[in-house]
Amino acid sequence: MNTDEIKQQIFNGLIDIAPEVELDELDPNENLREELDIDSYDFLSLLIGLNESLGVEIPETDYEKLVSLTDLVAYLAAKLDESR
């Protein structure tokens, strides 16, 4: 799975938790939770959805590493490469 496909999976999850978001206006390097004005529960829901759709286990200890869209894409790409 390439980074564009991973980003699309993230966007699908974001639409579920924040349907009003303008995905094309997201700054990939900004804090995703702040930019979308979502709480920790919504962010956790996003991560759980990504786990289900991509089959990538995201341990709670890694949550703090996942601040921006760029962070999330890179993290998931690395995890998917590990699982090959």
N, CA, C and O atoms as a CHARMM CRD file, in Angstrom:
* protein
*
  336
    1    1 MET  N      0.85400  -1.17000   0.00000 PROA 1      0.00000
    2    1 MET  CA     0.00000   0.00000   0.00000 PROA 1      0.00000
    3    1 MET  C      0.90100   1.23500   0.00000 PROA 1      0.00000
    4    1 MET  O      1.82000   1.34200   0.81300 PROA 1      0.00000
    5    2 ASN  N      0.63500   2.15400  -0.90700 PROA 2      0.00000
    6    2 ASN  CA     1.46600   3.35900  -0.98000 PROA 2      0.00000
    7    2 ASN  C      0.90700   4.46500  -0.07900 PROA 2      0.00000
    8    2 ASN  O     -0.16600   4.32500   0.50800 PROA 2      0.00000
    9    3 THR  N      1.65300   5.56000   0.01500 PROA 3      0.00000
   10    3 THR  CA     1.25600   6.62400   0.93800 PROA 3      0.00000
   11    3 THR  C     -0.06200   7.29500   0.53800 PROA 3      0.00000
   12    3 THR  O     -0.82300   7.72700   1.40400 PROA 3      0.00000
   13    4 ASP  N     -0.33300   7.38300  -0.75700 PROA 4      0.00000
   14    4 ASP  CA    -1.60900   7.96800  -1.17500 PROA 4      0.00000
   15    4 ASP  C     -2.78700   7.09900  -0.73800 PROA 4      0.00000
   16    4 ASP  O     -3.83100   7.61800  -0.34100 PROA 4      0.00000
   17    5 GLU  N     -2.62200   5.79700  -0.80900 PROA 5      0.00000
   18    5 GLU  CA    -3.68100   4.88100  -0.36900 PROA 5      0.00000
   19    5 GLU  C     -3.86100   4.95300   1.15200 PROA 5      0.00000
   20    5 GLU  O     -4.98000   4.88900   1.66100 PROA 5      0.00000
   21    6 ILE  N     -2.74800   5.08600   1.85800 PROA 6      0.00000
   22    6 ILE  CA    -2.82100   5.22800   3.32000 PROA 6      0.00000
   23    6 ILE  C     -3.52900   6.52500   3.67200 PROA 6      0.00000
   24    6 ILE  O     -4.39400   6.54900   4.54800 PROA 6      0.00000
   25    7 LYS  N     -3.16400   7.60400   2.99000 PROA 7      0.00000
   26    7 LYS  CA    -3.79400   8.90400   3.24000 PROA 7      0.00000
   27    7 LYS  C     -5.29500   8.82300   2.97100 PROA 7      0.00000
   28    7 LYS  O     -6.08600   9.41300   3.70700 PROA 7      0.00000
   29    8 GLN  N     -5.69300   8.10400   1.93100 PROA 8      0.00000
   30    8 GLN  CA    -7.11400   7.96600   1.62800 PROA 8      0.00000
   31    8 GLN  C     -7.84800   7.21900   2.74300 PROA 8      0.00000
   32    8 GLN  O     -8.98100   7.56200   3.08000 PROA 8      0.00000
   33    9 GLN  N     -7.20600   6.20700   3.30900 PROA 9      0.00000
   34    9 GLN  CA    -7.80800   5.48200   4.43400 PROA 9      0.00000
   35    9 GLN  C     -7.97400   6.40600   5.64000 PROA 9      0.00000
   36    9 GLN  O     -8.98300   6.34600   6.34300 PROA 9      0.00000
   37   10 ILE  N     -6.97300   7.26200   5.87300 PROA 10     0.00000
   38   10 ILE  CA    -7.06300   8.23000   6.96700 PROA 10     0.00000
   39   10 ILE  C     -8.21600   9.19700   6.70200 PROA 10     0.00000
   40   10 ILE  O     -9.00800   9.48800   7.59800 PROA 10     0.00000
   41   11 PHE  N     -8.30500   9.69000   5.46900 PROA 11     0.00000
   42   11 PHE  CA    -9.38000  10.61400   5.11200 PROA 11     0.00000
   43   11 PHE  C    -10.74700   9.96600   5.28800 PROA 11     0.00000
   44   11 PHE  O    -11.68600  10.61300   5.75200 PROA 11     0.00000
   45   12 ASN  N    -10.86400   8.69400   4.92000 PROA 12     0.00000
   46   12 ASN  CA   -12.13600   7.98400   5.12000 PROA 12     0.00000
   47   12 ASN  C    -12.51000   7.96600   6.59500 PROA 12     0.00000
   48   12 ASN  O    -13.67200   8.16400   6.94900 PROA 12     0.00000
   49   13 GLY  N    -11.52900   7.73000   7.44800 PROA 13     0.00000
   50   13 GLY  CA   -11.77500   7.73100   8.88800 PROA 13     0.00000
   51   13 GLY  C    -12.11800   9.11100   9.40700 PROA 13     0.00000
   52   13 GLY  O    -12.97100   9.25800  10.28200 PROA 13     0.00000
   53   14 LEU  N    -11.45400  10.12600   8.86700 PROA 14     0.00000
   54   14 LEU  CA   -11.73400  11.49300   9.30200 PROA 14     0.00000
   55   14 LEU  C    -13.13300  11.92300   8.92300 PROA 14     0.00000
   56   14 LEU  O    -13.79800  12.62300   9.68600 PROA 14     0.00000
   57   15 ILE  N    -13.58400  11.51300   7.75800 PROA 15     0.00000
   58   15 ILE  CA   -14.93800  11.85000   7.32100 PROA 15     0.00000
   59   15 ILE  C    -15.97200  11.23100   8.26400 PROA 15     0.00000
   60   15 ILE  O    -17.02100  11.82300   8.52100 PROA 15     0.00000
   61   16 ASP  N    -15.67200  10.04500   8.77200 PROA 16     0.00000
   62   16 ASP  CA   -16.59000   9.39600   9.71200 PROA 16     0.00000
   63   16 ASP  C    -16.71200  10.16800  11.02600 PROA 16     0.00000
   64   16 ASP  O    -17.80100  10.26200  11.59300 PROA 16     0.00000
   65   17 ILE  N    -15.59700  10.71900  11.51000 PROA 17     0.00000
   66   17 ILE  CA   -15.63900  11.39400  12.81500 PROA 17     0.00000
   67   17 ILE  C    -15.84100  12.90700  12.71500 PROA 17     0.00000
   68   17 ILE  O    -16.28700  13.54300  13.67000 PROA 17     0.00000
   69   18 ALA  N    -15.51300  13.47600  11.56200 PROA 18     0.00000
   70   18 ALA  CA   -15.68100  14.92800  11.36800 PROA 18     0.00000
   71   18 ALA  C    -16.16100  15.18700   9.94200 PROA 18     0.00000
   72   18 ALA  O    -15.39200  15.65900   9.10500 PROA 18     0.00000
   73   19 PRO  N    -17.42800  14.88000   9.66300 PROA 19     0.00000
   74   19 PRO  CA   -17.93300  14.95400   8.28900 PROA 19     0.00000
   75   19 PRO  C    -17.87300  16.35400   7.67000 PROA 19     0.00000
   76   19 PRO  O    -17.91300  16.48700   6.44700 PROA 19     0.00000
   77   20 GLU  N    -17.78000  17.38100   8.48900 PROA 20     0.00000
   78   20 GLU  CA   -17.74800  18.74700   7.97100 PROA 20     0.00000
   79   20 GLU  C    -16.34900  19.19600   7.52900 PROA 20     0.00000
   80   20 GLU  O    -16.20100  20.28500   6.97400 PROA 20     0.00000
   81   21 VAL  N    -15.33600  18.38200   7.76500 PROA 21     0.00000
   82   21 VAL  CA   -13.96100  18.77000   7.47800 PROA 21     0.00000
   83   21 VAL  C    -13.70900  18.90700   5.96900 PROA 21     0.00000
   84   21 VAL  O    -14.20300  18.12100   5.16000 PROA 21     0.00000
   85   22 GLU  N    -12.93200  19.92100   5.62700 PROA 22     0.00000
   86   22 GLU  CA   -12.49900  20.12600   4.24700 PROA 22     0.00000
   87   22 GLU  C    -11.11600  19.48700   4.12300 PROA 22     0.00000
   88   22 GLU  O    -10.10800  20.10900   4.45700 PROA 22     0.00000
   89   23 LEU  N    -11.07400  18.26400   3.64900 PROA 23     0.00000
   90   23 LEU  CA    -9.82900  17.49800   3.62200 PROA 23     0.00000
   91   23 LEU  C     -8.74000  18.15700   2.78800 PROA 23     0.00000
   92   23 LEU  O     -7.56200  18.07000   3.13300 PROA 23     0.00000
   93   24 ASP  N     -9.11800  18.81600   1.69400 PROA 24     0.00000
   94   24 ASP  CA    -8.12000  19.44000   0.84000 PROA 24     0.00000
   95   24 ASP  C     -7.51200  20.69700   1.46500 PROA 24     0.00000
   96   24 ASP  O     -6.53300  21.23000   0.94400 PROA 24     0.00000
   97   25 GLU  N     -8.07700  21.17200   2.56500 PROA 25     0.00000
   98   25 GLU  CA    -7.55200  22.34900   3.24700 PROA 25     0.00000
   99   25 GLU  C     -6.69500  21.99300   4.46200 PROA 25     0.00000
  100   25 GLU  O     -6.16600  22.88600   5.12500 PROA 25     0.00000
  101   26 LEU  N     -6.55400  20.70400   4.76100 PROA 26     0.00000
  102   26 LEU  CA    -5.73800  20.29600   5.90200 PROA 26     0.00000
  103   26 LEU  C     -4.26300  20.56200   5.63000 PROA 26     0.00000
  104   26 LEU  O     -3.75500  20.26300   4.54900 PROA 26     0.00000
  105   27 ASP  N     -3.59000  21.12200   6.61300 PROA 27     0.00000
  106   27 ASP  CA    -2.14400  21.28300   6.54600 PROA 27     0.00000
  107   27 ASP  C     -1.54900  19.97700   7.07900 PROA 27     0.00000
  108   27 ASP  O     -1.75200  19.64700   8.24700 PROA 27     0.00000
  109   28 PRO  N     -0.82400  19.23600   6.25400 PROA 28     0.00000
  110   28 PRO  CA    -0.33700  17.92100   6.67500 PROA 28     0.00000
  111   28 PRO  C      0.66300  17.95400   7.82700 PROA 28     0.00000
  112   28 PRO  O      0.94800  16.91800   8.42800 PROA 28     0.00000
  113   29 ASN  N      1.19700  19.13500   8.14000 PROA 29     0.00000
  114   29 ASN  CA     2.20300  19.22800   9.19600 PROA 29     0.00000
  115   29 ASN  C      1.68100  19.85100  10.48900 PROA 29     0.00000
  116   29 ASN  O      2.42600  19.98900  11.46000 PROA 29     0.00000
  117   30 GLU  N      0.41900  20.22100  10.50200 PROA 30     0.00000
  118   30 GLU  CA    -0.18000  20.80600  11.70700 PROA 30     0.00000
  119   30 GLU  C     -0.74400  19.71200  12.61200 PROA 30     0.00000
  120   30 GLU  O     -0.94600  18.57600  12.18500 PROA 30     0.00000
  121   31 ASN  N     -0.99000  20.07300  13.84600 PROA 31     0.00000
  122   31 ASN  CA    -1.59800  19.15800  14.80200 PROA 31     0.00000
  123   31 ASN  C     -3.00400  18.80900  14.31200 PROA 31     0.00000
  124   31 ASN  O     -3.87800  19.67100  14.21800 PROA 31     0.00000
  125   32 LEU  N     -3.19700  17.55100  14.00900 PROA 32     0.00000
  126   32 LEU  CA    -4.44800  17.09000  13.40800 PROA 32     0.00000
  127   32 LEU  C     -5.64900  17.30800  14.33200 PROA 32     0.00000
  128   32 LEU  O     -6.70800  17.74700  13.88400 PROA 32     0.00000
  129   33 ARG  N     -5.48400  17.00600  15.60600 PROA 33     0.00000
  130   33 ARG  CA    -6.60200  17.17600  16.55200 PROA 33     0.00000
  131   33 ARG  C     -7.00300  18.63300  16.67800 PROA 33     0.00000
  132   33 ARG  O     -8.19200  18.95000  16.73000 PROA 33     0.00000
  133   34 GLU  N     -6.02200  19.51900  16.72900 PROA 34     0.00000
  134   34 GLU  CA    -6.32700  20.94400  16.84600 PROA 34     0.00000
  135   34 GLU  C     -6.95200  21.47300  15.56100 PROA 34     0.00000
  136   34 GLU  O     -7.91600  22.23700  15.59600 PROA 34     0.00000
  137   35 GLU  N     -6.39300  21.05800  14.42800 PROA 35     0.00000
  138   35 GLU  CA    -6.88800  21.55200  13.14800 PROA 35     0.00000
  139   35 GLU  C     -8.33800  21.13200  12.89600 PROA 35     0.00000
  140   35 GLU  O     -9.12000  21.88300  12.31300 PROA 35     0.00000
  141   36 LEU  N     -8.68400  19.92600  13.34100 PROA 36     0.00000
  142   36 LEU  CA   -10.03900  19.40900  13.14000 PROA 36     0.00000
  143   36 LEU  C    -10.96200  19.70000  14.31900 PROA 36     0.00000
  144   36 LEU  O    -12.16900  19.47500  14.24100 PROA 36     0.00000
  145   37 ASP  N    -10.39100  20.19600  15.40200 PROA 37     0.00000
  146   37 ASP  CA   -11.13800  20.45700  16.61900 PROA 37     0.00000
  147   37 ASP  C    -11.86500  19.19500  17.09300 PROA 37     0.00000
  148   37 ASP  O    -13.06700  19.20400  17.35600 PROA 37     0.00000
  149   38 ILE  N    -11.08400  18.10300  17.19100 PROA 38     0.00000
  150   38 ILE  CA   -11.63900  16.83900  17.68100 PROA 38     0.00000
  151   38 ILE  C    -11.01700  16.50700  19.03700 PROA 38     0.00000
  152   38 ILE  O     -9.88600  16.89500  19.32900 PROA 38     0.00000
  153   39 ASP  N    -11.76400  15.79600  19.84300 PROA 39     0.00000
  154   39 ASP  CA   -11.27100  15.42900  21.16000 PROA 39     0.00000
  155   39 ASP  C    -10.52900  14.09300  21.11200 PROA 39     0.00000
  156   39 ASP  O    -10.43000  13.45500  20.06400 PROA 39     0.00000
  157   40 SER  N    -10.01800  13.69500  22.25900 PROA 40     0.00000
  158   40 SER  CA    -9.22700  12.47300  22.32500 PROA 40     0.00000
  159   40 SER  C    -10.05900  11.23200  21.98600 PROA 40     0.00000
  160   40 SER  O     -9.54000  10.26900  21.42100 PROA 40     0.00000
  161   41 TYR  N    -11.33500  11.25700  22.32800 PROA 41     0.00000
  162   41 TYR  CA   -12.20100  10.12400  22.00200 PROA 41     0.00000
  163   41 TYR  C    -12.35200   9.97700  20.48200 PROA 41     0.00000
  164   41 TYR  O    -12.29200   8.86600  19.95500 PROA 41     0.00000
  165   42 ASP  N    -12.54700  11.09400  19.78600 PROA 42     0.00000
  166   42 ASP  CA   -12.66300  11.03800  18.32700 PROA 42     0.00000
  167   42 ASP  C    -11.35600  10.58300  17.69000 PROA 42     0.00000
  168   42 ASP  O    -11.35700   9.82200  16.72300 PROA 42     0.00000
  169   43 PHE  N    -10.24000  11.05800  18.24300 PROA 43     0.00000
  170   43 PHE  CA    -8.94500  10.64200  17.70500 PROA 43     0.00000
  171   43 PHE  C     -8.74100   9.14400  17.92700 PROA 43     0.00000
  172   43 PHE  O     -8.24200   8.44600  17.04300 PROA 43     0.00000
  173   44 LEU  N     -9.12100   8.65600  19.09200 PROA 44     0.00000
  174   44 LEU  CA    -9.03000   7.22600  19.37000 PROA 44     0.00000
  175   44 LEU  C     -9.91500   6.44300  18.40600 PROA 44     0.00000
  176   44 LEU  O     -9.51800   5.38100  17.92700 PROA 44     0.00000
  177   45 SER  N    -11.09400   6.95100  18.12200 PROA 45     0.00000
  178   45 SER  CA   -11.99000   6.30600  17.15600 PROA 45     0.00000
  179   45 SER  C    -11.33700   6.22800  15.78000 PROA 45     0.00000
  180   45 SER  O    -11.46600   5.22400  15.08100 PROA 45     0.00000
  181   46 LEU  N    -10.63500   7.29200  15.39500 PROA 46     0.00000
  182   46 LEU  CA    -9.90600   7.28500  14.12000 PROA 46     0.00000
  183   46 LEU  C     -8.85300   6.18400  14.11700 PROA 46     0.00000
  184   46 LEU  O     -8.75000   5.42200  13.15500 PROA 46     0.00000
  185   47 LEU  N     -8.07600   6.09900  15.18300 PROA 47     0.00000
  186   47 LEU  CA    -7.01300   5.09100  15.25200 PROA 47     0.00000
  187   47 LEU  C     -7.57900   3.67000  15.25500 PROA 47     0.00000
  188   47 LEU  O     -7.00800   2.77700  14.62900 PROA 47     0.00000
  189   48 ILE  N     -8.67400   3.45900  15.94100 PROA 48     0.00000
  190   48 ILE  CA    -9.31500   2.14100  15.95600 PROA 48     0.00000
  191   48 ILE  C     -9.81500   1.79400  14.55800 PROA 48     0.00000
  192   48 ILE  O     -9.66000   0.66200  14.10100 PROA 48     0.00000
  193   49 GLY  N    -10.40900   2.76300  13.88500 PROA 49     0.00000
  194   49 GLY  CA   -10.87300   2.53900  12.51300 PROA 49     0.00000
  195   49 GLY  C     -9.73000   2.20300  11.56900 PROA 49     0.00000
  196   49 GLY  O     -9.87100   1.35200  10.69100 PROA 49     0.00000
  197   50 LEU  N     -8.59200   2.87700  11.75200 PROA 50     0.00000
  198   50 LEU  CA    -7.42700   2.57900  10.91400 PROA 50     0.00000
  199   50 LEU  C     -6.88600   1.18600  11.21300 PROA 50     0.00000
  200   50 LEU  O     -6.44800   0.47600  10.30800 PROA 50     0.00000
  201   51 ASN  N     -6.91900   0.80400  12.47500 PROA 51     0.00000
  202   51 ASN  CA    -6.51300  -0.54500  12.84300 PROA 51     0.00000
  203   51 ASN  C     -7.38000  -1.56900  12.12000 PROA 51     0.00000
  204   51 ASN  O     -6.87700  -2.56000  11.59000 PROA 51     0.00000
  205   52 GLU  N     -8.67300  -1.32400  12.10300 PROA 52     0.00000
  206   52 GLU  CA    -9.59700  -2.26000  11.46200 PROA 52     0.00000
  207   52 GLU  C     -9.44800  -2.27100   9.94000 PROA 52     0.00000
  208   52 GLU  O     -9.47200  -3.33600   9.32400 PROA 52     0.00000
  209   53 SER  N     -9.29500  -1.10000   9.33500 PROA 53     0.00000
  210   53 SER  CA    -9.23800  -1.04400   7.87200 PROA 53     0.00000
  211   53 SER  C     -7.88200  -1.45100   7.30600 PROA 53     0.00000
  212   53 SER  O     -7.80500  -1.99000   6.20100 PROA 53     0.00000
  213   54 LEU  N     -6.80900  -1.19500   8.06300 PROA 54     0.00000
  214   54 LEU  CA    -5.46800  -1.49900   7.56300 PROA 54     0.00000
  215   54 LEU  C     -4.84000  -2.72400   8.22600 PROA 54     0.00000
  216   54 LEU  O     -3.85400  -3.27100   7.73100 PROA 54     0.00000
  217   55 GLY  N     -5.41100  -3.14300   9.33500 PROA 55     0.00000
  218   55 GLY  CA    -4.83800  -4.27800  10.05600 PROA 55     0.00000
  219   55 GLY  C     -3.54100  -3.93100  10.76100 PROA 55     0.00000
  220   55 GLY  O     -2.69300  -4.79900  10.96700 PROA 55     0.00000
  221   56 VAL  N     -3.38100  -2.66600  11.13400 PROA 56     0.00000
  222   56 VAL  CA    -2.16800  -2.19800  11.79900 PROA 56     0.00000
  223   56 VAL  C     -2.47200  -1.95000  13.26400 PROA 56     0.00000
  224   56 VAL  O     -3.35500  -1.16200  13.60300 PROA 56     0.00000
  225   57 GLU  N     -1.73900  -2.62300  14.12200 PROA 57     0.00000
  226   57 GLU  CA    -1.88900  -2.42700  15.55600 PROA 57     0.00000
  227   57 GLU  C     -1.15900  -1.14800  15.95400 PROA 57     0.00000
  228   57 GLU  O      0.02200  -0.98000  15.65100 PROA 57     0.00000
  229   58 ILE  N     -1.86500  -0.25000  16.63000 PROA 58     0.00000
  230   58 ILE  CA    -1.26900   1.00200  17.08100 PROA 58     0.00000
  231   58 ILE  C     -1.30200   1.00900  18.60500 PROA 58     0.00000
  232   58 ILE  O     -2.34200   1.29400  19.19900 PROA 58     0.00000
  233   59 PRO  N     -0.16900   0.69800  19.24600 PROA 59     0.00000
  234   59 PRO  CA    -0.15900   0.66500  20.70900 PROA 59     0.00000
  235   59 PRO  C     -0.36900   2.05900  21.30500 PROA 59     0.00000
  236   59 PRO  O      0.02700   3.06700  20.72000 PROA 59     0.00000
  237   60 GLU  N     -0.98600   2.09200  22.45900 PROA 60     0.00000
  238   60 GLU  CA    -1.27500   3.36000  23.12500 PROA 60     0.00000
  239   60 GLU  C     -0.00700   4.17300  23.36000 PROA 60     0.00000
  240   60 GLU  O     -0.04900   5.40300  23.35600 PROA 60     0.00000
  241   61 THR  N      1.11500   3.49800  23.56200 PROA 61     0.00000
  242   61 THR  CA     2.37800   4.20400  23.78900 PROA 61     0.00000
  243   61 THR  C      2.83100   4.99600  22.56300 PROA 61     0.00000
  244   61 THR  O      3.67700   5.88300  22.68300 PROA 61     0.00000
  245   62 ASP  N      2.28600   4.69200  21.39400 PROA 62     0.00000
  246   62 ASP  CA     2.66200   5.39900  20.16400 PROA 62     0.00000
  247   62 ASP  C      1.73600   6.57300  19.84400 PROA 62     0.00000
  248   62 ASP  O      2.02600   7.34100  18.92600 PROA 62     0.00000
  249   63 TYR  N      0.65400   6.72900  20.56000 PROA 63     0.00000
  250   63 TYR  CA    -0.32200   7.78600  20.26200 PROA 63     0.00000
  251   63 TYR  C      0.32500   9.17200  20.22900 PROA 63     0.00000
  252   63 TYR  O     -0.00600   9.99700  19.37700 PROA 63     0.00000
  253   64 GLU  N      1.24700   9.42100  21.15900 PROA 64     0.00000
  254   64 GLU  CA     1.87200  10.74700  21.23400 PROA 64     0.00000
  255   64 GLU  C      2.74200  11.05900  20.01500 PROA 64     0.00000
  256   64 GLU  O      3.05300  12.22400  19.76600 PROA 64     0.00000
  257   65 LYS  N      3.13500  10.04700  19.26000 PROA 65     0.00000
  258   65 LYS  CA     3.93000  10.24400  18.04300 PROA 65     0.00000
  259   65 LYS  C      3.07200  10.67700  16.86000 PROA 65     0.00000
  260   65 LYS  O      3.59000  11.16300  15.85500 PROA 65     0.00000
  261   66 LEU  N      1.77000  10.50200  16.98200 PROA 66     0.00000
  262   66 LEU  CA     0.85100  10.71000  15.86800 PROA 66     0.00000
  263   66 LEU  C      0.15400  12.06200  15.99500 PROA 66     0.00000
  264   66 LEU  O     -1.02200  12.13600  16.35000 PROA 66     0.00000
  265   67 VAL  N      0.88200  13.10500  15.70700 PROA 67     0.00000
  266   67 VAL  CA     0.36800  14.45700  15.89100 PROA 67     0.00000
  267   67 VAL  C     -0.22900  15.00200  14.59500 PROA 67     0.00000
  268   67 VAL  O     -1.35000  15.51100  14.59200 PROA 67     0.00000
  269   68 SER  N      0.50600  14.89900  13.51400 PROA 68     0.00000
  270   68 SER  CA     0.06600  15.47700  12.23900 PROA 68     0.00000
  271   68 SER  C     -0.33800  14.38900  11.25300 PROA 68     0.00000
  272   68 SER  O     -0.10600  13.20100  11.48000 PROA 68     0.00000
  273   69 LEU  N     -0.93700  14.81700  10.16800 PROA 69     0.00000
  274   69 LEU  CA    -1.27100  13.88300   9.08800 PROA 69     0.00000
  275   69 LEU  C     -0.00100  13.23500   8.55000 PROA 69     0.00000
  276   69 LEU  O      0.01700  12.03900   8.26000 PROA 69     0.00000
  277   70 THR  N      1.05500  14.02400   8.41800 PROA 70     0.00000
  278   70 THR  CA     2.33900  13.50200   7.94700 PROA 70     0.00000
  279   70 THR  C      2.85900  12.42000   8.88700 PROA 70     0.00000
  280   70 THR  O      3.32500  11.37500   8.43400 PROA 70     0.00000
  281   71 ASP  N      2.78000  12.66600  10.19600 PROA 71     0.00000
  282   71 ASP  CA     3.21000  11.67900  11.19800 PROA 71     0.00000
  283   71 ASP  C      2.42000  10.38600  11.05300 PROA 71     0.00000
  284   71 ASP  O      2.98600   9.29300  11.07600 PROA 71     0.00000
  285   72 LEU  N      1.13300  10.52100  10.90700 PROA 72     0.00000
  286   72 LEU  CA     0.24600   9.36500  10.83500 PROA 72     0.00000
  287   72 LEU  C      0.51400   8.53600   9.58400 PROA 72     0.00000
  288   72 LEU  O      0.56800   7.30800   9.65400 PROA 72     0.00000
  289   73 VAL  N      0.68000   9.19400   8.44500 PROA 73     0.00000
  290   73 VAL  CA     0.96700   8.48300   7.19400 PROA 73     0.00000
  291   73 VAL  C      2.30300   7.74900   7.29800 PROA 73     0.00000
  292   73 VAL  O      2.39500   6.57400   6.94400 PROA 73     0.00000
  293   74 ALA  N      3.33500   8.43600   7.78200 PROA 74     0.00000
  294   74 ALA  CA     4.66100   7.81700   7.89700 PROA 74     0.00000
  295   74 ALA  C      4.64000   6.63000   8.86200 PROA 74     0.00000
  296   74 ALA  O      5.23900   5.59000   8.58800 PROA 74     0.00000
  297   75 TYR  N      3.95300   6.78800   9.98300 PROA 75     0.00000
  298   75 TYR  CA     3.85500   5.71600  10.97400 PROA 75     0.00000
  299   75 TYR  C      3.16900   4.48800  10.38600 PROA 75     0.00000
  300   75 TYR  O      3.66200   3.36700  10.51700 PROA 75     0.00000
  301   76 LEU  N      2.03700   4.70900   9.74000 PROA 76     0.00000
  302   76 LEU  CA     1.29000   3.58300   9.16400 PROA 76     0.00000
  303   76 LEU  C      2.06400   2.92200   8.02800 PROA 76     0.00000
  304   76 LEU  O      2.04100   1.69800   7.89500 PROA 76     0.00000
  305   77 ALA  N      2.74700   3.71400   7.21100 PROA 77     0.00000
  306   77 ALA  CA     3.55700   3.14600   6.12200 PROA 77     0.00000
  307   77 ALA  C      4.65200   2.25000   6.69100 PROA 77     0.00000
  308   77 ALA  O      4.89500   1.15700   6.18000 PROA 77     0.00000
  309   78 ALA  N      5.30700   2.71400   7.74100 PROA 78     0.00000
  310   78 ALA  CA     6.36800   1.91600   8.36700 PROA 78     0.00000
  311   78 ALA  C      5.80400   0.63100   8.96500 PROA 78     0.00000
  312   78 ALA  O      6.40400  -0.43400   8.82000 PROA 78     0.00000
  313   79 LYS  N      4.66400   0.72000   9.63200 PROA 79     0.00000
  314   79 LYS  CA     4.03800  -0.46800  10.21400 PROA 79     0.00000
  315   79 LYS  C      3.61500  -1.46900   9.13600 PROA 79     0.00000
  316   79 LYS  O      3.76800  -2.67800   9.30800 PROA 79     0.00000
  317   80 LEU  N      3.08600  -0.95700   8.03100 PROA 80     0.00000
  318   80 LEU  CA     2.67500  -1.84900   6.94300 PROA 80     0.00000
  319   80 LEU  C      3.88500  -2.51300   6.29200 PROA 80     0.00000
  320   80 LEU  O      3.81500  -3.67300   5.88700 PROA 80     0.00000
  321   81 ASP  N      4.99800  -1.77600   6.18800 PROA 81     0.00000
  322   81 ASP  CA     6.23500  -2.36800   5.64400 PROA 81     0.00000
  323   81 ASP  C      6.76700  -3.46200   6.55100 PROA 81     0.00000
  324   81 ASP  O      7.26000  -4.48400   6.07400 PROA 81     0.00000
  325   82 GLU  N      6.67000  -3.25000   7.86400 PROA 82     0.00000
  326   82 GLU  CA     7.11700  -4.24800   8.84300 PROA 82     0.00000
  327   82 GLU  C      6.33800  -5.54900   8.72300 PROA 82     0.00000
  328   82 GLU  O      6.87700  -6.63200   8.95200 PROA 82     0.00000
  329   83 SER  N      5.07800  -5.43400   8.36700 PROA 83     0.00000
  330   83 SER  CA     4.20700  -6.61200   8.34900 PROA 83     0.00000
  331   83 SER  C      4.35400  -7.43400   7.06900 PROA 83     0.00000
  332   83 SER  O      3.76100  -8.50600   6.95100 PROA 83     0.00000
  333   84 ARG  N      5.11200  -6.95600   6.14500 PROA 84     0.00000
  334   84 ARG  CA     5.29400  -7.70900   4.88800 PROA 84     0.00000
  335   84 ARG  C      6.16800  -8.90300   5.06100 PROA 84     0.00000
  336   84 ARG  O      6.41300  -9.63300   4.10100 PROA 84     0.00000
